C-alpha cells in the first residue's frame, strides 16, 4: 500500500483526501518510481474541479510531475501516468528525463513544466528578439520567475506585473527592469508608462479577464500576446478578428501538452534549462514546501494567488 491524495468528487481543494491505495502496476512502456518530491502546477487545481483542457475521470489522483528513483536507482524527473500526488507512481519511459548531478530535485521540478513553458512562450510562440519589451504577468509565479530570467538572458527589456510589493521586489531581484502593480485600474496605461511611453512587443498572459483585455490593448504594431492560462477563472472579452488586423497584432495560445514526447520540443529544452542551472545562469525559486498530507492547504495557497515560485509536496509526510 501507499499514501496518496485522491478525489472522488470534483470541486475545490477541500475535495482532496489522503488515503491508502494499492501501488500502481506499470504497463509495458512504464516504470514504477519511488517518489522523492512532487511539483504543484496551476493545471492541478483545474484537474480537481474538472476544468482542465483534458477531461478528468473519477476517482482521481491529481498531479502530473514528480522527481523519483527508478528500480535501478536512477534519479529522474517525470510526467506521470498514474497521478503524481502519491508515494509511488508509474511513468512512461518517454516522459522521464534523467536529472544530472548539480541539479536538485526541486530544481528539476521547476524546469519540467514551468521552466519549459517559459522557454516556449518566449521563444517558440513569442518569437522574442533582443531589444524587445516583454510583459510578464503573474511575475512571481512558477512560470513568471523563469520567464523573467530567460527573457533577460535573451536580451529583452522585462516589465514584471505582480500584485504585492514583495512579489514585485522578487521580480526585480531576478532581473526585471520594471515592476508594476497588477491591481491598478488603468493597467494598459501602466504597462505603456513602464515601457517609456511606448506600447510593448510581447505579453505573456495567464490571468484572463480584464488583465487580458488591457494587455492586448497595450500591444504595439507587430506585437504578440501569448495566453497560456486563466488563473482568475474569468474569461476575457471575446476578440474580434478585425481588431487584430487593424492593430497588426498576433494572439496565440500555448499548451505544453503538445510538446510532450518530442525530443526537440521537450527533452532538449529541459536539458538546455538544466545546463543553465548548473552554470548558475538560471535561479529556481521554491516559495512553499508542504507535506503530501497538506495538499489541500497547498492548493488553497496557490488559488489565493498568494504563492511565489514553485510549490512542492514532500511524499514522506
N, C-alpha and C positions, 0 to 999 in steps of 0.2 A: 504494500500500500504506500501511498504518498500523499502529502498535503498539496492542496490546490485550491484556487479560487474558482467558484462555479456560480453561474446564474441559471435559474430555472424559469425566470420571468423577466421580460425586457423592461427596462426603466432606468432609473438613475443609479448612482453609486451604491445606494442602500440595498440594491438587489443582489450585491455580491456577498458570498458567504464562503468561509474557509471550511473545507470538507476533506474527508479522507476518500480517495479514489484509487481504483486499480491502476497500476503502472501501465502506460500505453505500450502496445506492441508495434514495433516498427515494421513497415512494409518492405518490399523488395529493394527499393532505392532509398530507404531511410535508415537513419542511425538513431539509437536511443542515447540521449545526452543526460549527464548529471548536471543540473543547472547550478551555476555559480552566481549569476546576477541576472536580473530581469529589467528590461527597459520599458518605460511607460511612454506612450505616444498619444497625441490627441485622437488618433484613429481608434484607440482602445475605448475611449469614452463614447464614441459613436457606435462601436460594436455592441456595447452593453445596452444601449437604447435602440438598437437595430436601425440606425440612421446612417450606417456606413455605405460606401459605394457598392459593396458586395453584400447581399442579404445574408444574415446570420441564422443559424439553427440552434434550437434549444435541445438539451441542456448545453451550455456554452462555457468553456474556459476561455476568458479573454486573453489578449496579448499575442504579439507576433514576433518578438525578438528576445533572444537570450544570449548570454555567454555561457558555454558549458564545456564539459570534457567528454570526449568520445570514449568508447570502451578501451582504446589503446592509449588513452591519456593525453591526446592532442587537445589543446585549448582552441575553441572555435567560437566565432560569433555567427549566429544562425537565425534565419527565418524559420519559424516552427510550423509544423503541420498539425500539431495536437493541442495547441493552446499554451501560451507562454507563462501564464501565472501558475506555475507548478514546480515541484521539486525535480521532476523528470519530464522530458519532452521528447517527441520524435521530430526529426528534421530531415528533409530531403537532402541528399548529398550535394545537389546543385545549388542549394540555398545556404551552404556552410562556407565560411571563409576562415582560414587559419589566422589566429591572432599572433603576430610576431612578438618576440622579446622587445621590451621597451614600450609596449602599448598595454596599458592596464585593461582590466575587464570593463571599467566604466568608460575609459577612452573608446574602446571598441563599440560599446552600446551607443555612444554619442555619434558615431560615424555611420552605423548600419542604416538607419532610417533618416535621421535628421541631417547628418553631415552630407549624405549622398543627395538628399532632397535639395539642400542649399546649393550644392555643386550644380545640379541640373537646372534649377530655376534661374540661376545666374548665367550659366554657360549654354546649355542645350536649348532652353526656352527663351532666356533673356538676351542671348547673343551679346553679352556685355563686352564693351571695348574700353581700353584705357582712357581715362579722362572723362568718362560719362558719370552722371549722377544717378545714384541708386537710393530709393526709399525702402527701408526695411521696417515693416510693421511687426508688432509683437517682438521687438528687437531683443528683449531679454529672454525670450523663449528658446527652446532647443534648436529650432531651425534658425532663428534670428541671430543667436550668438555665433553660429557657424557662418551665416551669410555675411555678417559684418566683416569677419576676418578674411574670408575668401575674396570678397569684393575689394578690400584694401590690398590684398596680395596681388590682385589682377589690375590694380591701378585706378580704381573708381573713387569718386567722392561719395561718402556714405552719410545719408540722413537717417538716423535712427528714430523710430517713433515708439514710445512706451508710456505707460500710464502713471508711473510713480517716479519720484526723484531718484530713489535707489536703483530702479531699473535703468533710468537714463544714465546714471553715473556708471553702471556696469557697462552699458553700450559704449560710452566714451572711453572707458578703460581698455576696451577691446579694439579700439582704433576708429570708432565712428567720428566723423568730422563735426557733426552737429547732432544734438538730440532734442526732440520736441515732444511736447505733451500730447498724448493721443486724445485727451478729453477736451481739447479746445473746440469751441463752437465752429470756427472757421478753419477746419483742418487743411483745406485746399490752400488757403492764404498762408497758413503757417509753413506748409511744405515749400511753397514758392519763395517765401521770405528766407527760409533756411538755405535755399539754393541761390542766394544773391539776387532775388527778384526774377529769376528765370524759371520756366517750367522744367520738369525733370525728364530724364531719359528712360528710367526703368523703375517700376514699382513691384515689390514682392508683397502680395496681399493674401492674408489668410484669416481676416477678421469678418468680412462681409458687411452687410448693412450700409450705413452712411459712410463708413470708412472706405469701402469700395467705391461708392459714388464720388466722393470728393477726391480720391486718389486718381480715378480715371480723368476727372476734370483738370487735374494738375499736370497731366502728361503733355510734353512738348510734341510738336510735329515729329513723326518717326519714332515716338516714344512707345514703350511696351509695358503692359501690365500683365503679370503672371499671377493667376489665382490658384492657390493650392490648398485651401481650406476655408472654413466658415466658423471660426471659434465662437462668434457671438450667437450663432444659430439663428441669425436674422438675414433673410435674403436681401441682396441689393436691389436697387431699381433695375428693371429689365433694360437691357441695352438695345437701342435702335441702331441697326447696322449702318444707316446713312451717317450717323454721328461719328462713326469710326472713319468713314471716308472723308468727311469734311475736316476732321481733325488729323488725318493721316496717322492714326493710332492703331496699334496692334493689341488685341486682347486674346490671351491664351490661357489654357488650364493645364495643370500638371498633376499626375498621379503616379507615384513611384512604382506602383504595381506593374506598370507597363515595362519597367526596366528589369524586373526580377527574372533571373535565369539567363540574362545576357552577360557574357563575359565583358564586352566593351562597355555597356551601359551600367553595369552593377559591380562586378568583381574588380574590374580595372580601376573604376572610380574609387572604390573603398581602399584598394591597395595604394592609390595615389594619396588619399587622405591619411592613411597610416604613415606613409613616408613623411608627410608634412608634420605629423605629430612627433615622430621620432627626431626630426630635425629641429623641433622647437618652434616651428613656424605657425603652428595651429594649437590653440589652447582650448581644452574642453572645460565646460562649466557644469558641474553637478550641483544643482540647487537644493535637492532634498533626497534623503535616503529613508525609506520605510521598510519595515518587515513585510513579508508576504501577508501576514495576518492583518496588516494595516492598509490593505489595498483600497478599501472604501475611503479612508481618510486621504490617501494619495490622490484618488480621483476627484474628491471634493476640492482639494487644494488646486489641482490643475484646472478644474472647471471654474473656480473662483477667479481665475486669471491672476492669482497672486504668486504663482511659481516663477522661478527663474531657471534657465538652463535645463538640464536633464533631470528627470525624476526616476529613481531606481527602486527596485524591490529586492530585499535580501531573502532568498528562499529558506534560509536556516532559522528564521524567526517569524 
